[in-house]
């Protein structure tokens, strides 16, 4: 397992626990498609992406420079 995969997996497991009430076993037993469906994501939503204004807003909200 790469460091990047591990970090993303932990984040997704945390989101699944908080938003869906899933325990670790339920998270690891779910397929990526099941997780996406449970979170209300679908191909149409994912394919549309975001516009520049939304990206700028996310970048301002999650500015790592402020945390250093």
PDB file of N, CA, C and O in Angstrom, chain B, residues numbered from 101:
ATOM      1  N   UNK B 101       0.849  -1.174   0.000  1.00  0.00           N
ATOM      2  CA  UNK B 101       0.000   0.000   0.000  1.00  0.00           C
ATOM      3  C   UNK B 101       0.894   1.235   0.000  1.00  0.00           C
ATOM      4  O   UNK B 101       1.827   1.334   0.797  1.00  0.00           O
ATOM      5  N   UNK B 102       0.611   2.155  -0.877  1.00  0.00           N
ATOM      6  CA  UNK B 102       1.397   3.377  -0.923  1.00  0.00           C
ATOM      7  C   UNK B 102       0.921   4.331   0.168  1.00  0.00           C
ATOM      8  O   UNK B 102      -0.192   4.197   0.677  1.00  0.00           O
ATOM      9  N   UNK B 103       1.764   5.286   0.519  1.00  0.00           N
ATOM     10  CA  UNK B 103       1.383   6.282   1.523  1.00  0.00           C
ATOM     11  C   UNK B 103       0.158   7.061   1.079  1.00  0.00           C
ATOM     12  O   UNK B 103      -0.745   7.324   1.873  1.00  0.00           O
ATOM     13  N   UNK B 104       0.132   7.426  -0.188  1.00  0.00           N
ATOM     14  CA  UNK B 104      -0.997   8.203  -0.712  1.00  0.00           C
ATOM     15  C   UNK B 104      -2.293   7.409  -0.618  1.00  0.00           C
ATOM     16  O   UNK B 104      -3.308   7.944  -0.171  1.00  0.00           O
ATOM     17  N   UNK B 105      -2.279   6.148  -1.029  1.00  0.00           N
ATOM     18  CA  UNK B 105      -3.480   5.323  -0.947  1.00  0.00           C
ATOM     19  C   UNK B 105      -3.938   5.208   0.501  1.00  0.00           C
ATOM     20  O   UNK B 105      -5.128   5.324   0.795  1.00  0.00           O
ATOM     21  N   UNK B 106      -3.002   4.983   1.388  1.00  0.00           N
ATOM     22  CA  UNK B 106      -3.344   4.840   2.804  1.00  0.00           C
ATOM     23  C   UNK B 106      -4.012   6.081   3.367  1.00  0.00           C
ATOM     24  O   UNK B 106      -4.994   5.986   4.104  1.00  0.00           O
ATOM     25  N   UNK B 107      -3.479   7.244   3.021  1.00  0.00           N
ATOM     26  CA  UNK B 107      -4.068   8.495   3.513  1.00  0.00           C
ATOM     27  C   UNK B 107      -5.466   8.713   2.962  1.00  0.00           C
ATOM     28  O   UNK B 107      -6.369   9.129   3.687  1.00  0.00           O
ATOM     29  N   UNK B 108      -5.642   8.432   1.677  1.00  0.00           N
ATOM     30  CA  UNK B 108      -6.959   8.597   1.061  1.00  0.00           C
ATOM     31  C   UNK B 108      -7.942   7.590   1.648  1.00  0.00           C
ATOM     32  O   UNK B 108      -9.094   7.934   1.912  1.00  0.00           O
ATOM     33  N   UNK B 109      -7.508   6.369   1.852  1.00  0.00           N
ATOM     34  CA  UNK B 109      -8.385   5.345   2.424  1.00  0.00           C
ATOM     35  C   UNK B 109      -8.841   5.741   3.822  1.00  0.00           C
ATOM     36  O   UNK B 109     -10.009   5.564   4.166  1.00  0.00           O
ATOM     37  N   UNK B 110      -7.934   6.272   4.626  1.00  0.00           N
ATOM     38  CA  UNK B 110      -8.294   6.716   5.974  1.00  0.00           C
ATOM     39  C   UNK B 110      -9.306   7.851   5.912  1.00  0.00           C
ATOM     40  O   UNK B 110     -10.274   7.862   6.673  1.00  0.00           O
ATOM     41  N   UNK B 111      -9.092   8.803   5.016  1.00  0.00           N
ATOM     42  CA  UNK B 111     -10.039   9.918   4.874  1.00  0.00           C
ATOM     43  C   UNK B 111     -11.414   9.420   4.450  1.00  0.00           C
ATOM     44  O   UNK B 111     -12.427   9.853   4.998  1.00  0.00           O
ATOM     45  N   UNK B 112     -11.456   8.517   3.482  1.00  0.00           N
ATOM     46  CA  UNK B 112     -12.737   7.974   3.030  1.00  0.00           C
ATOM     47  C   UNK B 112     -13.425   7.174   4.131  1.00  0.00           C
ATOM     48  O   UNK B 112     -14.646   7.238   4.278  1.00  0.00           O
ATOM     49  N   UNK B 113     -12.652   6.428   4.897  1.00  0.00           N
ATOM     50  CA  UNK B 113     -13.236   5.675   6.014  1.00  0.00           C
ATOM     51  C   UNK B 113     -13.823   6.625   7.056  1.00  0.00           C
ATOM     52  O   UNK B 113     -14.897   6.367   7.600  1.00  0.00           O
ATOM     53  N   UNK B 114     -13.121   7.720   7.333  1.00  0.00           N
ATOM     54  CA  UNK B 114     -13.635   8.715   8.284  1.00  0.00           C
ATOM     55  C   UNK B 114     -14.934   9.339   7.778  1.00  0.00           C
ATOM     56  O   UNK B 114     -15.894   9.483   8.533  1.00  0.00           O
ATOM     57  N   UNK B 115     -14.959   9.709   6.491  1.00  0.00           N
ATOM     58  CA  UNK B 115     -16.176  10.289   5.914  1.00  0.00           C
ATOM     59  C   UNK B 115     -17.327   9.285   5.965  1.00  0.00           C
ATOM     60  O   UNK B 115     -18.466   9.648   6.262  1.00  0.00           O
ATOM     61  N   UNK B 116     -17.022   8.034   5.675  1.00  0.00           N
ATOM     62  CA  UNK B 116     -18.055   6.998   5.696  1.00  0.00           C
ATOM     63  C   UNK B 116     -18.619   6.820   7.105  1.00  0.00           C
ATOM     64  O   UNK B 116     -19.820   6.617   7.284  1.00  0.00           O
ATOM     65  N   UNK B 117     -17.754   6.896   8.079  1.00  0.00           N
ATOM     66  CA  UNK B 117     -18.217   6.761   9.466  1.00  0.00           C
ATOM     67  C   UNK B 117     -19.079   7.945   9.874  1.00  0.00           C
ATOM     68  O   UNK B 117     -20.147   7.772  10.462  1.00  0.00           O
ATOM     69  N   UNK B 118     -18.618   9.137   9.562  1.00  0.00           N
ATOM     70  CA  UNK B 118     -19.354  10.339   9.968  1.00  0.00           C
ATOM     71  C   UNK B 118     -20.654  10.527   9.195  1.00  0.00           C
ATOM     72  O   UNK B 118     -21.698  10.806   9.784  1.00  0.00           O
ATOM     73  N   UNK B 119     -20.588  10.375   7.885  1.00  0.00           N
ATOM     74  CA  UNK B 119     -21.754  10.677   7.047  1.00  0.00           C
ATOM     75  C   UNK B 119     -22.735   9.524   6.927  1.00  0.00           C
ATOM     76  O   UNK B 119     -23.943   9.736   6.816  1.00  0.00           O
ATOM     77  N   UNK B 120     -22.216   8.306   6.948  1.00  0.00           N
ATOM     78  CA  UNK B 120     -23.066   7.142   6.705  1.00  0.00           C
ATOM     79  C   UNK B 120     -23.259   6.270   7.938  1.00  0.00           C
ATOM     80  O   UNK B 120     -24.130   5.401   7.957  1.00  0.00           O
ATOM     81  N   UNK B 121     -22.451   6.500   8.966  1.00  0.00           N
ATOM     82  CA  UNK B 121     -22.526   5.666  10.160  1.00  0.00           C
ATOM     83  C   UNK B 121     -21.921   4.286   9.964  1.00  0.00           C
ATOM     84  O   UNK B 121     -22.209   3.358  10.719  1.00  0.00           O
ATOM     85  N   UNK B 122     -21.070   4.158   8.935  1.00  0.00           N
ATOM     86  CA  UNK B 122     -20.458   2.865   8.649  1.00  0.00           C
ATOM     87  C   UNK B 122     -19.340   2.568   9.634  1.00  0.00           C
ATOM     88  O   UNK B 122     -18.574   3.451  10.018  1.00  0.00           O
ATOM     89  N   UNK B 123     -19.265   1.308  10.032  1.00  0.00           N
ATOM     90  CA  UNK B 123     -18.131   0.826  10.826  1.00  0.00           C
ATOM     91  C   UNK B 123     -17.019   0.417   9.853  1.00  0.00           C
ATOM     92  O   UNK B 123     -17.279   0.267   8.659  1.00  0.00           O
ATOM     93  N   UNK B 124     -15.788   0.234  10.338  1.00  0.00           N
ATOM     94  CA  UNK B 124     -14.684  -0.087   9.422  1.00  0.00           C
ATOM     95  C   UNK B 124     -14.960  -1.275   8.500  1.00  0.00           C
ATOM     96  O   UNK B 124     -14.639  -1.224   7.313  1.00  0.00           O
ATOM     97  N   UNK B 125     -15.547  -2.332   9.031  1.00  0.00           N
ATOM     98  CA  UNK B 125     -15.825  -3.504   8.201  1.00  0.00           C
ATOM     99  C   UNK B 125     -16.774  -3.203   7.059  1.00  0.00           C
ATOM    100  O   UNK B 125     -16.621  -3.737   5.961  1.00  0.00           O
ATOM    101  N   UNK B 126     -17.751  -2.351   7.313  1.00  0.00           N
ATOM    102  CA  UNK B 126     -18.702  -1.981   6.267  1.00  0.00           C
ATOM    103  C   UNK B 126     -18.013  -1.162   5.177  1.00  0.00           C
ATOM    104  O   UNK B 126     -18.303  -1.314   3.991  1.00  0.00           O
ATOM    105  N   UNK B 127     -17.102  -0.296   5.598  1.00  0.00           N
ATOM    106  CA  UNK B 127     -16.341   0.481   4.621  1.00  0.00           C
ATOM    107  C   UNK B 127     -15.493  -0.439   3.745  1.00  0.00           C
ATOM    108  O   UNK B 127     -15.538  -0.340   2.519  1.00  0.00           O
ATOM    109  N   UNK B 128     -14.727  -1.324   4.359  1.00  0.00           N
ATOM    110  CA  UNK B 128     -13.810  -2.171   3.601  1.00  0.00           C
ATOM    111  C   UNK B 128     -14.535  -3.215   2.769  1.00  0.00           C
ATOM    112  O   UNK B 128     -13.992  -3.690   1.772  1.00  0.00           O
ATOM    113  N   UNK B 129     -15.762  -3.587   3.162  1.00  0.00           N
ATOM    114  CA  UNK B 129     -16.541  -4.542   2.369  1.00  0.00           C
ATOM    115  C   UNK B 129     -17.224  -3.899   1.167  1.00  0.00           C
ATOM    116  O   UNK B 129     -17.629  -4.597   0.238  1.00  0.00           O
ATOM    117  N   UNK B 130     -17.354  -2.581   1.177  1.00  0.00           N
ATOM    118  CA  UNK B 130     -18.053  -1.879   0.095  1.00  0.00           C
ATOM    119  C   UNK B 130     -17.150  -1.733  -1.131  1.00  0.00           C
ATOM    120  O   UNK B 130     -15.935  -1.566  -1.018  1.00  0.00           O
ATOM    121  N   UNK B 131     -17.768  -1.801  -2.282  1.00  0.00           N
ATOM    122  CA  UNK B 131     -17.035  -1.530  -3.521  1.00  0.00           C
ATOM    123  C   UNK B 131     -16.977  -0.016  -3.723  1.00  0.00           C
ATOM    124  O   UNK B 131     -17.765   0.710  -3.117  1.00  0.00           O
ATOM    125  N   UNK B 132     -16.067   0.470  -4.554  1.00  0.00           N
ATOM    126  CA  UNK B 132     -16.048   1.907  -4.848  1.00  0.00           C
ATOM    127  C   UNK B 132     -17.400   2.418  -5.369  1.00  0.00           C
ATOM    128  O   UNK B 132     -17.826   3.520  -5.025  1.00  0.00           O
ATOM    129  N   UNK B 133     -18.063   1.614  -6.195  1.00  0.00           N
ATOM    130  CA  UNK B 133     -19.372   2.022  -6.725  1.00  0.00           C
ATOM    131  C   UNK B 133     -20.403   2.127  -5.605  1.00  0.00           C
ATOM    132  O   UNK B 133     -21.216   3.051  -5.600  1.00  0.00           O
ATOM    133  N   UNK B 134     -20.377   1.195  -4.661  1.00  0.00           N
ATOM    134  CA  UNK B 134     -21.320   1.242  -3.538  1.00  0.00           C
ATOM    135  C   UNK B 134     -21.058   2.463  -2.664  1.00  0.00           C
ATOM    136  O   UNK B 134     -21.996   3.119  -2.210  1.00  0.00           O
ATOM    137  N   UNK B 135     -19.789   2.766  -2.430  1.00  0.00           N
ATOM    138  CA  UNK B 135     -19.444   3.943  -1.635  1.00  0.00           C
ATOM    139  C   UNK B 135     -19.916   5.217  -2.334  1.00  0.00           C
ATOM    140  O   UNK B 135     -20.498   6.094  -1.697  1.00  0.00           O
ATOM    141  N   UNK B 136     -19.670   5.320  -3.626  1.00  0.00           N
ATOM    142  CA  UNK B 136     -20.097   6.500  -4.380  1.00  0.00           C
ATOM    143  C   UNK B 136     -21.609   6.656  -4.341  1.00  0.00           C
ATOM    144  O   UNK B 136     -22.117   7.763  -4.163  1.00  0.00           O
ATOM    145  N   UNK B 137     -22.323   5.563  -4.504  1.00  0.00           N
ATOM    146  CA  UNK B 137     -23.781   5.615  -4.458  1.00  0.00           C
ATOM    147  C   UNK B 137     -24.267   6.025  -3.082  1.00  0.00           C
ATOM    148  O   UNK B 137     -25.167   6.858  -2.966  1.00  0.00           O
ATOM    149  N   UNK B 138     -23.687   5.456  -2.039  1.00  0.00           N
ATOM    150  CA  UNK B 138     -24.096   5.789  -0.672  1.00  0.00           C
ATOM    151  C   UNK B 138     -23.841   7.256  -0.349  1.00  0.00           C
ATOM    152  O   UNK B 138     -24.586   7.862   0.422  1.00  0.00           O
ATOM    153  N   UNK B 139     -22.792   7.830  -0.934  1.00  0.00           N
ATOM    154  CA  UNK B 139     -22.474   9.235  -0.706  1.00  0.00           C
ATOM    155  C   UNK B 139     -23.235  10.171  -1.640  1.00  0.00           C
ATOM    156  O   UNK B 139     -23.081  11.390  -1.567  1.00  0.00           O
ATOM    157  N   UNK B 140     -24.057   9.595  -2.519  1.00  0.00           N
ATOM    158  CA  UNK B 140     -24.860  10.406  -3.422  1.00  0.00           C
ATOM    159  C   UNK B 140     -24.100  10.910  -4.631  1.00  0.00           C
ATOM    160  O   UNK B 140     -24.515  11.871  -5.279  1.00  0.00           O
ATOM    161  N   UNK B 141     -23.000  10.268  -4.932  1.00  0.00           N
ATOM    162  CA  UNK B 141     -22.219  10.639  -6.116  1.00  0.00           C
ATOM    163  C   UNK B 141     -22.641   9.746  -7.264  1.00  0.00           C
ATOM    164  O   UNK B 141     -22.936   8.567  -7.064  1.00  0.00           O
ATOM    165  N   UNK B 142     -22.670  10.288  -8.434  1.00  0.00           N
ATOM    166  CA  UNK B 142     -22.953   9.477  -9.608  1.00  0.00           C
ATOM    167  C   UNK B 142     -22.084   9.951 -10.751  1.00  0.00           C
ATOM    168  O   UNK B 142     -21.419  10.982 -10.650  1.00  0.00           O
ATOM    169  N   UNK B 143     -22.089   9.218 -11.813  1.00  0.00           N
ATOM    170  CA  UNK B 143     -21.196   9.551 -12.942  1.00  0.00           C
ATOM    171  C   UNK B 143     -21.503  10.925 -13.500  1.00  0.00           C
ATOM    172  O   UNK B 143     -20.588  11.658 -13.876  1.00  0.00           O
ATOM    173  N   UNK B 144     -22.773  11.283 -13.561  1.00  0.00           N
ATOM    174  CA  UNK B 144     -23.136  12.589 -14.099  1.00  0.00           C
ATOM    175  C   UNK B 144     -22.566  13.701 -13.222  1.00  0.00           C
ATOM    176  O   UNK B 144     -22.029  14.683 -13.733  1.00  0.00           O
ATOM    177  N   UNK B 145     -22.682  13.548 -11.917  1.00  0.00           N
ATOM    178  CA  UNK B 145     -22.142  14.545 -10.992  1.00  0.00           C
ATOM    179  C   UNK B 145     -20.626  14.621 -11.111  1.00  0.00           C
ATOM    180  O   UNK B 145     -20.056  15.712 -11.153  1.00  0.00           O
ATOM    181  N   UNK B 146     -19.980  13.478 -11.163  1.00  0.00           N
ATOM    182  CA  UNK B 146     -18.521  13.451 -11.227  1.00  0.00           C
ATOM    183  C   UNK B 146     -18.002  13.964 -12.556  1.00  0.00           C
ATOM    184  O   UNK B 146     -16.931  14.569 -12.605  1.00  0.00           O
ATOM    185  N   UNK B 147     -18.738  13.734 -13.638  1.00  0.00           N
ATOM    186  CA  UNK B 147     -18.282  14.125 -14.958  1.00  0.00           C
ATOM    187  C   UNK B 147     -18.377  15.631 -15.194  1.00  0.00           C
ATOM    188  O   UNK B 147     -17.658  16.173 -16.033  1.00  0.00           O
ATOM    189  N   UNK B 148     -19.255  16.304 -14.464  1.00  0.00           N
ATOM    190  CA  UNK B 148     -19.437  17.724 -14.712  1.00  0.00           C
ATOM    191  C   UNK B 148     -18.305  18.564 -14.152  1.00  0.00           C
ATOM    192  O   UNK B 148     -18.037  19.653 -14.658  1.00  0.00           O
ATOM    193  N   UNK B 149     -17.644  18.081 -13.124  1.00  0.00           N
ATOM    194  CA  UNK B 149     -16.545  18.829 -12.538  1.00  0.00           C
ATOM    195  C   UNK B 149     -17.013  20.098 -11.844  1.00  0.00           C
ATOM    196  O   UNK B 149     -18.192  20.239 -11.518  1.00  0.00           O
ATOM    197  N   UNK B 150     -16.089  21.016 -11.622  1.00  0.00           N
ATOM    198  CA  UNK B 150     -16.421  22.279 -10.973  1.00  0.00           C
ATOM    199  C   UNK B 150     -15.885  23.422 -11.816  1.00  0.00           C
ATOM    200  O   UNK B 150     -14.979  23.241 -12.630  1.00  0.00           O
ATOM    201  N   UNK B 151     -16.453  24.596 -11.611  1.00  0.00           N
ATOM    202  CA  UNK B 151     -15.978  25.753 -12.352  1.00  0.00           C
ATOM    203  C   UNK B 151     -14.845  26.441 -11.583  1.00  0.00           C
ATOM    204  O   UNK B 151     -14.532  26.062 -10.454  1.00  0.00           O
ATOM    205  N   UNK B 152     -14.243  27.439 -12.197  1.00  0.00           N
ATOM    206  CA  UNK B 152     -13.095  28.124 -11.607  1.00  0.00           C
ATOM    207  C   UNK B 152     -13.452  28.808 -10.290  1.00  0.00           C
ATOM    208  O   UNK B 152     -12.646  28.810  -9.360  1.00  0.00           O
ATOM    209  N   UNK B 153     -14.640  29.386 -10.198  1.00  0.00           N
ATOM    210  CA  UNK B 153     -15.058  30.067  -8.970  1.00  0.00           C
ATOM    211  C   UNK B 153     -15.142  29.076  -7.810  1.00  0.00           C
ATOM    212  O   UNK B 153     -14.711  29.378  -6.697  1.00  0.00           O
ATOM    213  N   UNK B 154     -15.696  27.896  -8.073  1.00  0.00           N
ATOM    214  CA  UNK B 154     -15.792  26.881  -7.023  1.00  0.00           C
ATOM    215  C   UNK B 154     -14.406  26.396  -6.609  1.00  0.00           C
ATOM    216  O   UNK B 154     -14.154  26.174  -5.425  1.00  0.00           O
ATOM    217  N   UNK B 155     -13.508  26.230  -7.581  1.00  0.00           N
ATOM    218  CA  UNK B 155     -12.137  25.822  -7.278  1.00  0.00           C
ATOM    219  C   UNK B 155     -11.442  26.871  -6.413  1.00  0.00           C
ATOM    220  O   UNK B 155     -10.784  26.528  -5.431  1.00  0.00           O
ATOM    221  N   UNK B 156     -11.584  28.138  -6.769  1.00  0.00           N
ATOM    222  CA  UNK B 156     -10.975  29.211  -5.976  1.00  0.00           C
ATOM    223  C   UNK B 156     -11.513  29.208  -4.549  1.00  0.00           C
ATOM    224  O   UNK B 156     -10.757  29.410  -3.598  1.00  0.00           O
ATOM    225  N   UNK B 157     -12.805  28.983  -4.397  1.00  0.00           N
ATOM    226  CA  UNK B 157     -13.410  28.952  -3.064  1.00  0.00           C
ATOM    227  C   UNK B 157     -12.834  27.801  -2.241  1.00  0.00           C
ATOM    228  O   UNK B 157     -12.533  27.974  -1.060  1.00  0.00           O
ATOM    229  N   UNK B 158     -12.681  26.629  -2.856  1.00  0.00           N
ATOM    230  CA  UNK B 158     -12.089  25.492  -2.153  1.00  0.00           C
ATOM    231  C   UNK B 158     -10.639  25.776  -1.772  1.00  0.00           C
ATOM    232  O   UNK B 158     -10.198  25.432  -0.675  1.00  0.00           O
ATOM    233  N   UNK B 159      -9.911  26.401  -2.679  1.00  0.00           N
ATOM    234  CA  UNK B 159      -8.506  26.709  -2.412  1.00  0.00           C
ATOM    235  C   UNK B 159      -8.377  27.703  -1.261  1.00  0.00           C
ATOM    236  O   UNK B 159      -7.463  27.586  -0.445  1.00  0.00           O
ATOM    237  N   UNK B 160      -9.263  28.661  -1.188  1.00  0.00           N
ATOM    238  CA  UNK B 160      -9.235  29.622  -0.083  1.00  0.00           C
ATOM    239  C   UNK B 160      -9.594  28.942   1.234  1.00  0.00           C
ATOM    240  O   UNK B 160      -8.992  29.216   2.272  1.00  0.00           O
ATOM    241  N   UNK B 161     -10.569  28.066   1.178  1.00  0.00           N
ATOM    242  CA  UNK B 161     -11.027  27.382   2.393  1.00  0.00           C
ATOM    243  C   UNK B 161      -9.965  26.440   2.942  1.00  0.00           C
ATOM    244  O   UNK B 161      -9.781  26.350   4.156  1.00  0.00           O
ATOM    245  N   UNK B 162      -9.269  25.744   2.062  1.00  0.00           N
ATOM    246  CA  UNK B 162      -8.291  24.738   2.468  1.00  0.00           C
ATOM    247  C   UNK B 162      -6.861  25.182   2.198  1.00  0.00           C
ATOM    248  O   UNK B 162      -6.043  24.390   1.729  1.00  0.00           O
ATOM    249  N   UNK B 163      -6.558  26.421   2.485  1.00  0.00           N
ATOM    250  CA  UNK B 163      -5.233  26.960   2.231  1.00  0.00           C
ATOM    251  C   UNK B 163      -4.243  26.421   3.258  1.00  0.00           C
ATOM    252  O   UNK B 163      -4.290  26.797   4.429  1.00  0.00           O
ATOM    253  N   UNK B 164      -3.350  25.542   2.820  1.00  0.00           N
ATOM    254  CA  UNK B 164      -2.362  24.942   3.711  1.00  0.00           C
ATOM    255  C   UNK B 164      -1.345  25.959   4.212  1.00  0.00           C
ATOM    256  O   UNK B 164      -0.744  25.753   5.267  1.00  0.00           O
ATOM    257  N   UNK B 165      -1.141  27.039   3.489  1.00  0.00           N
ATOM    258  CA  UNK B 165      -0.165  28.046   3.906  1.00  0.00           C
ATOM    259  C   UNK B 165      -0.564  28.663   5.247  1.00  0.00           C
ATOM    260  O   UNK B 165       0.300  29.064   6.027  1.00  0.00           O
ATOM    261  N   UNK B 166      -1.858  28.740   5.515  1.00  0.00           N
ATOM    262  CA  UNK B 166      -2.325  29.299   6.781  1.00  0.00           C
ATOM    263  C   UNK B 166      -2.025  28.395   7.963  1.00  0.00           C
ATOM    264  O   UNK B 166      -2.031  28.854   9.105  1.00  0.00           O
ATOM    265  N   UNK B 167      -1.766  27.126   7.713  1.00  0.00           N
ATOM    266  CA  UNK B 167      -1.555  26.148   8.788  1.00  0.00           C
ATOM    267  C   UNK B 167      -0.090  25.963   9.142  1.00  0.00           C
ATOM    268  O   UNK B 167       0.232  25.224  10.072  1.00  0.00           O
ATOM    269  N   UNK B 168       0.787  26.610   8.428  1.00  0.00           N
ATOM    270  CA  UNK B 168       2.229  26.412   8.669  1.00  0.00           C
ATOM    271  C   UNK B 168       2.747  27.381   9.678  1.00  0.00           C
ATOM    272  O   UNK B 168       3.935  27.359  10.002  1.00  0.00           O
TER     273      UNK B 168
END
